[in-house]
């Protein structure tokens, strides 16, 4: 007999339901976790919901970040016990079930050796832990792949959650940050938490402002926007030998003007996802107050309200940033 629980399901493009599913029983080396909260990744999950994520097959269970309580421990498991609060990303599912990590489920069955699962610091908010992949993705690009260096000028394009943590990471590494976004509330978050000089391109020319601060150009640009015109314009902001991090998701052909990367001999990085080490580091940074998330969580709602949250993201995306589903209610 398997484990029955609720799950968020993308039934077809732009259609979301909360359904009852069945998970396999835990084995000797597994732990069974009851979900407390799961976090919505607005970027990746919207690409999936609209059918533009590269591996999406409908119906599918989305999501890849959550926190829960260990309820059952297999006979061969060491290192975990009942009652531990853990961060994890997915669950094992029954054969034939389409998943994209299956983060949005009421329960999880996971091997205890899973490297991306760990006990969260006791002083880390559980709602913040449910969104832990967001800072870890920004950290991966800025700290693990490039990495940004002390004293450099770094421009971050797009200040959703990934961009915010690209900016916070760059700031922690001693860089001077310039943040671009069309929403003033997101610019304020980057100023408050990453010490960023902020630019709203609808109100001022980024090239002029950057030149005023940086003279011959910045050292690095991190793009999270996937906006072709802005990416091509930003090549001009870099000095010769500068570095570029394509941190967004680029589902369609992206026409890049490669003259300037060629002429300036730019180095281009293309990170994806995050690492187990980065997730643990970001958990500690959040717990210790070196990274900040509380002001970015705009919605904490019962999991049954997931369809309404995705509708908001599809149609009124500016109203939300960090969205957490509460699996303890309903």
C-alpha positions as CSV (number, residue, x, y, z in Angstrom):
1,X,0.0,0.0,0.0
2,X,1.5,3.3,-1.1
3,X,1.2,6.8,0.5
4,X,-1.7,8.9,-0.6
5,X,-1.3,12.7,-0.6
6,X,-2.2,15.9,-2.3
7,X,0.0,17.3,-5.1
8,X,0.0,20.3,-7.5
9,X,-0.5,19.1,-11.0
10,X,-0.1,21.0,-14.3
11,X,-2.7,19.1,-16.2
12,X,-2.1,20.9,-19.5
13,X,-0.7,24.3,-20.6
14,X,-1.9,27.0,-18.2
15,X,-4.1,24.6,-16.3
16,X,-3.4,23.8,-12.6
17,X,-5.2,21.4,-10.2
18,X,-4.5,20.0,-6.7
19,X,-5.0,16.3,-7.0
20,X,-4.8,13.2,-4.9
21,X,-1.8,11.0,-5.9
22,X,-0.1,7.9,-4.5
23,X,3.6,7.6,-3.6
24,X,5.5,4.3,-3.2
25,X,6.2,3.1,0.3
26,X,9.6,3.9,1.8
27,X,12.3,1.2,1.6
28,X,15.1,0.2,4.1
29,X,17.3,3.1,2.9
30,X,14.6,5.7,2.6
31,X,13.0,8.4,4.8
32,X,9.4,9.5,4.5
33,X,8.8,13.2,5.0
34,X,5.6,15.1,5.6
35,X,5.7,18.4,3.8
36,X,5.3,21.6,5.8
37,X,6.0,24.2,3.0
38,X,7.0,24.2,-0.6
39,X,8.2,27.2,-2.6
40,X,7.2,28.2,-6.1
41,X,10.0,29.0,-8.5
42,X,8.2,31.7,-10.6
43,X,10.6,31.5,-13.5
44,X,11.1,27.8,-14.1
45,X,7.6,26.8,-13.1
46,X,5.9,29.4,-15.4
47,X,8.0,28.2,-18.3
48,X,6.8,24.7,-17.5
49,X,3.2,25.7,-17.1
50,X,3.2,27.5,-20.5
51,X,4.8,24.4,-22.1
52,X,8.1,26.1,-22.8
53,X,10.4,24.3,-20.4
54,X,12.5,21.8,-22.3
55,X,11.5,18.6,-20.6
56,X,7.8,19.3,-19.7
57,X,5.3,16.6,-20.5
58,X,1.7,17.1,-19.3
59,X,0.3,16.2,-16.9
60,X,3.2,16.9,-14.6
61,X,4.0,17.5,-10.9
62,X,6.1,20.7,-10.7
63,X,8.3,22.2,-8.0
64,X,11.8,21.6,-6.6
65,X,12.1,23.1,-3.2
66,X,10.4,22.3,0.1
67,X,10.8,21.7,3.8
68,X,9.2,19.0,5.9
69,X,9.3,16.8,9.0
70,X,10.8,13.2,8.9
71,X,8.0,10.9,9.9
72,X,9.4,7.5,9.0
73,X,13.0,6.2,8.9
74,X,14.1,3.0,7.1
75,X,15.9,0.3,8.9
76,X,19.3,1.0,7.2
77,X,19.1,4.8,7.6
78,X,21.6,6.6,9.7
79,X,21.9,10.4,10.2
80,X,18.2,11.1,10.3
81,X,15.5,10.4,12.9
82,X,11.8,11.0,13.3
83,X,11.1,14.7,14.0
84,X,14.0,16.1,12.0
85,X,13.1,19.1,9.9
86,X,14.7,18.8,6.5
87,X,15.1,20.7,3.2
88,X,14.6,18.6,0.1
89,X,13.7,19.0,-3.5
90,X,11.6,16.1,-4.7
91,X,10.0,12.7,-4.0
92,X,10.1,9.3,-5.6
93,X,6.8,8.7,-7.5
94,X,5.0,5.6,-8.8
95,X,6.0,4.5,-12.3
96,X,4.3,6.3,-15.2
97,X,3.9,9.6,-13.3
98,X,5.3,12.6,-15.1
99,X,7.3,14.9,-12.8
100,X,9.6,17.8,-12.8
101,X,11.2,17.1,-9.4
102,X,7.7,16.7,-7.8
103,X,8.4,19.4,-5.1
104,X,4.7,20.3,-4.6
105,X,3.5,17.2,-2.9
106,X,2.1,16.7,0.6
107,X,4.6,13.9,1.4
108,X,7.9,12.7,0.1
109,X,9.7,9.4,-0.1
110,X,13.5,10.0,-0.5
111,X,16.7,8.0,-0.2
112,X,18.5,9.0,2.9
113,X,21.7,9.3,0.8
114,X,20.2,12.1,-1.3
115,X,22.9,14.8,-1.4
116,X,20.5,17.7,-1.8
117,X,18.6,16.8,1.4
118,X,19.8,18.0,4.8
119,X,18.6,19.1,8.2
120,X,18.0,22.9,8.2
121,X,19.6,25.1,10.8
122,X,17.3,25.5,13.8
123,X,17.3,29.3,13.5
124,X,16.3,29.3,9.8
125,X,12.6,30.1,9.1
126,X,10.8,27.2,7.6
127,X,9.1,29.4,5.0
128,X,12.5,30.7,4.0
129,X,13.9,27.2,3.8
130,X,11.0,26.3,1.4
131,X,12.5,28.8,-1.1
132,X,16.1,27.8,-0.5
133,X,16.8,26.9,-4.1
134,X,16.4,30.6,-5.1
135,X,19.4,32.0,-3.3
136,X,21.4,28.9,-4.2
137,X,20.8,29.4,-7.9
138,X,22.0,33.0,-7.7
139,X,24.9,31.9,-5.5
140,X,25.9,29.2,-8.0
141,X,26.3,31.7,-10.8
142,X,28.0,34.5,-8.9
143,X,30.1,32.6,-6.4
144,X,30.7,29.1,-7.8
145,X,30.8,29.5,-11.6
146,X,32.2,32.9,-12.4
147,X,33.1,33.8,-9.5
148,X,32.7,37.5,-8.8
149,X,35.7,39.1,-7.1
150,X,36.2,41.7,-4.4
151,X,36.3,45.3,-5.7
152,X,34.7,44.5,-9.1
153,X,31.7,46.4,-10.6
154,X,28.9,43.9,-11.3
155,X,25.6,44.7,-13.1
156,X,22.6,42.4,-12.3
157,X,19.8,42.6,-14.9
158,X,16.4,41.6,-13.5
159,X,15.7,41.6,-9.8
160,X,13.3,38.7,-9.3
161,X,14.5,36.3,-6.7
162,X,17.4,34.9,-8.7
163,X,18.6,38.4,-9.5
164,X,18.2,39.5,-5.9
165,X,20.5,36.6,-4.8
166,X,23.0,37.2,-7.6
167,X,23.2,40.8,-6.2
168,X,23.4,39.7,-2.6
169,X,26.1,37.2,-3.4
170,X,28.1,39.7,-5.3
171,X,27.8,42.1,-2.5
172,X,29.0,39.5,0.1
173,X,32.0,38.8,-2.1
174,X,33.0,42.4,-1.9
175,X,31.8,43.6,-5.3
176,X,30.0,46.9,-6.0
177,X,26.6,46.1,-7.4
178,X,24.4,47.9,-9.9
179,X,20.8,46.5,-10.2
180,X,18.4,47.0,-13.1
181,X,14.6,46.4,-13.0
182,X,11.4,48.0,-14.2
183,X,9.8,47.6,-10.7
184,X,10.8,50.1,-8.1
185,X,9.9,47.8,-5.2
186,X,12.4,45.3,-6.5
187,X,15.0,48.0,-6.9
188,X,14.5,48.9,-3.3
189,X,15.1,45.4,-2.1
190,X,18.4,45.2,-4.0
191,X,19.4,48.6,-2.5
192,X,18.5,47.5,1.0
193,X,20.0,44.0,0.9
194,X,22.8,44.2,-1.6
195,X,23.9,47.8,-1.3
196,X,23.1,48.2,-5.0
197,X,23.0,51.3,-7.1
198,X,19.7,51.0,-8.8
199,X,18.5,51.8,-12.3
200,X,15.0,51.8,-13.7
201,X,15.5,51.7,-17.5
202,X,12.1,53.2,-18.0
203,X,13.2,56.3,-16.2
204,X,16.9,56.7,-17.0
205,X,19.5,55.5,-19.5
206,X,21.5,52.6,-18.0
207,X,24.5,53.2,-20.2
208,X,24.8,56.8,-19.0
209,X,24.4,55.9,-15.3
210,X,26.9,53.0,-15.5
211,X,29.4,55.2,-17.3
212,X,29.1,57.9,-14.6
213,X,30.0,55.3,-11.9
214,X,32.4,53.0,-13.7
215,X,34.1,55.0,-16.4
216,X,35.5,52.6,-19.0
217,X,33.0,49.8,-18.1
218,X,32.0,47.2,-15.5
219,X,33.8,44.0,-14.8
220,X,30.8,41.6,-15.0
221,X,27.2,41.4,-16.0
222,X,24.7,38.8,-14.7
223,X,21.5,38.6,-16.8
224,X,18.4,37.0,-15.3
225,X,15.9,38.7,-17.6
226,X,16.4,36.7,-20.9
227,X,15.5,40.0,-22.6
228,X,17.3,40.0,-25.9
229,X,17.5,43.8,-26.5
230,X,18.8,44.4,-22.9
231,X,21.4,41.6,-23.2
232,X,22.8,43.0,-26.5
233,X,22.8,46.5,-25.1
234,X,24.7,45.3,-21.9
235,X,27.6,44.0,-23.9
236,X,28.5,47.7,-24.4
237,X,28.6,48.3,-20.6
238,X,31.6,45.9,-20.1
239,X,35.2,46.8,-20.4
240,X,37.5,44.7,-22.5
241,X,38.0,41.2,-21.0
242,X,34.9,41.5,-18.9
243,X,32.7,38.5,-18.0
244,X,29.1,37.8,-18.7
245,X,26.8,35.3,-16.8
246,X,23.7,34.1,-18.7
247,X,21.8,33.3,-15.5
248,X,18.3,33.3,-17.0
249,X,16.3,30.6,-18.9
250,X,16.4,31.0,-22.7
251,X,13.7,28.7,-24.2
252,X,13.6,30.2,-27.6
253,X,16.4,31.2,-30.0
254,X,18.1,34.2,-28.6
255,X,19.6,36.5,-31.3
256,X,22.8,37.8,-29.8
257,X,25.0,40.5,-31.4
258,X,28.3,38.6,-31.0
259,X,30.4,41.4,-32.5
260,X,31.0,43.1,-29.1
261,X,31.8,39.9,-27.1
262,X,34.3,39.1,-29.9
263,X,35.8,42.6,-30.1
264,X,36.0,42.9,-26.3
265,X,37.1,39.3,-25.8
266,X,34.4,38.7,-23.2
267,X,34.1,35.5,-21.2
268,X,30.6,34.1,-21.1
269,X,29.3,31.7,-18.5
270,X,26.0,29.8,-18.6
271,X,25.2,28.3,-15.2
272,X,22.2,26.2,-14.4
273,X,20.5,24.9,-11.3
274,X,22.5,24.9,-8.0
275,X,24.8,22.6,-6.0
276,X,24.3,20.7,-2.7
277,X,27.2,22.8,-1.2
278,X,25.6,26.0,-2.4
279,X,22.3,25.2,-0.9
280,X,23.9,24.4,2.5
281,X,25.9,27.6,2.3
282,X,22.8,29.7,1.6
283,X,20.9,28.0,4.4
284,X,23.7,29.1,6.8
285,X,23.8,32.6,5.3
286,X,20.1,33.0,5.7
287,X,20.1,31.7,9.3
288,X,23.1,33.9,10.2
289,X,21.6,37.1,8.6
290,X,24.2,37.3,5.9
291,X,21.5,36.8,3.2
292,X,18.0,38.2,3.4
293,X,14.6,36.7,2.3
294,X,11.8,37.7,4.7
295,X,10.9,40.8,2.8
296,X,10.8,38.9,-0.5
297,X,8.1,36.4,0.6
298,X,4.9,38.0,-0.6
299,X,2.5,35.1,-0.2
300,X,2.1,32.2,2.2
301,X,-1.1,30.4,1.3
302,X,-2.7,26.9,1.8
303,X,-1.6,24.5,-0.8
304,X,-5.2,24.2,-2.1
305,X,-4.9,27.8,-3.3
306,X,-2.0,26.9,-5.7
307,X,-4.1,27.4,-8.8
308,X,-4.9,30.9,-7.8
309,X,-1.2,31.6,-7.2
310,X,-0.2,30.4,-10.7
311,X,-3.0,32.4,-12.2
312,X,-1.6,35.5,-10.5
313,X,1.9,34.7,-11.8
314,X,0.5,34.2,-15.3
315,X,-1.5,37.4,-15.4
316,X,-0.3,39.7,-12.7
317,X,3.3,38.7,-12.1
318,X,4.3,42.0,-10.7
319,X,2.1,41.4,-7.6
320,X,4.2,38.5,-6.3
321,X,7.8,37.5,-5.7
322,X,8.3,34.7,-3.2
323,X,5.3,32.4,-3.0
324,X,5.1,29.6,-0.4
325,X,2.5,26.8,-0.2
326,X,1.5,25.7,3.2
327,X,0.7,21.9,3.3
328,X,-0.5,21.9,6.9
329,X,-3.8,23.6,6.1
330,X,-6.8,22.1,4.3
